[in-house]
Amino acid sequence: MDVLDLVFFRAIQTLQIERYSSSLDEIIAATESACAAVDMKTLDKNFVTLQSCMHEVLRAKGGNDYKISHIKKEMLLSQGMLPATMQCDREIWSLGFAYLNGVDYSAPMPTLAEEILENMEIGAICTRVENLTEK
């Protein structure tokens, strides 16, 4: 689970796209500028949402068929009461722990190895393209 998937990446990407970039340096500058423009309160809320999602993923035994619980983050933030960490029910934690102990992690390894190799190849191609544009 990645906080970038929730809102942060999309917020940065939207801000970065607003600035036309024609070179790698301009793309990097636009991305850094967009990152600096994201409000820290937004990040605080995103991390609380991430923790809520993790709680629901445990409840769903790793599935993604859950609804994100609404905890009135905006109100809590305005009152200075937005928690830095969310509490996880002992029962949910135990359920998740028991489920993870029963998972056979060796089964998905061949697929994972293929995906990693493919990503490394894509990374190598991207590096070559970047080197072409820098010259």
C-alpha positions as CSV (number, residue, x, y, z in Angstrom):
1,M,0.0,0.0,0.0
2,D,1.3,3.3,-1.0
3,V,0.3,6.8,0.1
4,L,1.2,8.1,-3.4
5,D,-1.8,6.1,-4.7
6,L,-4.2,8.0,-2.5
7,V,-3.9,11.6,-3.3
8,F,-0.4,12.9,-3.1
9,F,0.9,11.7,-6.4
10,R,-2.2,12.9,-8.2
11,A,-1.9,16.3,-6.6
12,I,1.7,16.6,-7.6
13,Q,1.0,15.2,-11.1
14,T,-1.8,17.7,-11.7
15,L,0.3,20.6,-10.6
16,Q,3.3,19.4,-12.7
17,I,1.1,19.0,-15.8
18,E,-0.1,22.6,-15.6
19,R,3.5,23.6,-16.5
20,Y,4.5,22.7,-20.0
21,S,7.9,21.0,-20.0
22,S,10.0,20.3,-23.0
23,S,13.2,18.8,-21.4
24,L,14.1,16.5,-18.6
25,D,15.4,19.4,-16.5
26,E,12.1,21.3,-16.9
27,I,10.1,18.2,-15.9
28,I,12.2,17.8,-12.8
29,A,11.8,21.5,-12.0
30,A,8.0,21.4,-12.5
31,T,7.7,18.3,-10.3
32,E,9.8,19.8,-7.5
33,S,7.8,23.0,-7.7
34,A,4.5,21.0,-7.6
35,C,5.8,19.0,-4.6
36,A,6.7,22.2,-2.7
37,A,3.2,23.6,-3.5
38,V,1.3,20.7,-1.9
39,D,-0.1,21.7,1.5
40,M,1.3,19.8,4.5
41,K,-2.2,19.5,5.9
42,T,-3.1,17.6,2.8
43,L,-0.3,15.2,3.5
44,D,-1.4,14.8,7.1
45,K,-4.9,13.8,6.0
46,N,-3.5,11.5,3.4
47,F,-1.4,9.6,5.9
48,V,-4.5,9.2,8.2
49,T,-6.4,7.9,5.2
50,L,-3.6,5.5,4.4
51,Q,-3.8,4.1,8.0
52,S,-7.6,3.8,7.7
53,C,-7.1,1.9,4.4
54,M,-4.5,-0.4,6.0
55,H,-7.0,-1.2,8.8
56,E,-9.7,-2.1,6.2
57,V,-7.3,-4.2,4.2
58,L,-6.5,-6.2,7.3
59,R,-10.2,-6.6,7.9
60,A,-10.7,-7.7,4.2
61,K,-7.8,-10.2,4.5
62,G,-5.7,-8.4,2.0
63,G,-8.6,-7.6,-0.4
64,N,-9.5,-4.3,-1.8
65,D,-13.2,-4.6,-1.6
66,Y,-13.7,-2.2,1.2
67,K,-14.9,1.3,1.7
68,I,-12.6,3.9,3.3
69,S,-14.1,4.9,6.6
70,H,-14.9,8.6,7.0
71,I,-13.5,10.0,10.2
72,K,-14.2,13.7,9.6
73,K,-10.5,14.6,9.0
74,E,-11.3,18.2,8.0
75,M,-13.2,18.8,11.3
76,L,-10.5,17.1,13.4
77,L,-7.8,19.1,11.6
78,S,-9.5,22.4,12.2
79,Q,-9.8,21.5,15.9
80,G,-6.1,20.5,16.0
81,M,-7.2,17.0,16.9
82,L,-6.2,15.0,13.7
83,P,-4.3,12.0,15.0
84,A,-0.8,11.3,13.7
85,T,-1.5,7.6,14.1
86,M,-4.8,5.7,14.0
87,Q,-5.7,3.0,16.5
88,C,-6.1,-0.5,15.1
89,D,-8.7,-2.7,16.9
90,R,-7.0,-5.7,18.6
91,E,-9.5,-8.1,16.9
92,I,-8.7,-6.7,13.4
93,W,-4.9,-6.9,14.2
94,S,-5.2,-10.5,15.3
95,L,-7.3,-11.4,12.3
96,G,-4.7,-9.9,10.0
97,F,-1.8,-11.5,11.8
98,A,-3.4,-14.9,11.7
99,Y,-4.2,-14.5,8.0
100,L,-0.6,-13.4,7.1
101,N,0.8,-16.3,9.1
102,G,-1.2,-18.7,6.8
103,V,-0.1,-17.2,3.5
104,D,2.2,-19.2,1.2
105,Y,4.6,-16.4,0.1
106,S,6.5,-18.7,-2.2
107,A,3.6,-19.1,-4.7
108,P,3.7,-15.6,-6.2
109,M,7.5,-15.4,-6.3
110,P,7.9,-16.4,-10.0
111,T,5.4,-13.7,-11.1
112,L,7.1,-11.2,-8.8
113,A,10.5,-12.1,-10.3
114,E,9.1,-11.5,-13.8
115,E,7.6,-8.2,-12.9
116,I,10.8,-7.0,-11.3
117,L,12.9,-8.0,-14.3
118,E,10.4,-6.2,-16.6
119,N,10.6,-3.1,-14.5
120,M,14.4,-3.2,-14.5
121,E,14.3,-3.4,-18.3
122,I,11.9,-0.5,-18.5
123,G,14.1,1.4,-16.2
124,A,17.1,0.8,-18.4
125,I,15.2,2.0,-21.4
126,C,14.2,5.1,-19.6
127,T,17.8,5.8,-18.6
128,R,18.9,5.5,-22.2
129,V,16.1,7.9,-23.3
130,E,17.1,10.4,-20.6
131,N,20.8,10.2,-21.7
132,L,19.7,10.9,-25.3
133,T,17.8,14.1,-24.3
134,E,20.6,15.4,-22.1
135,K,23.3,15.6,-24.9
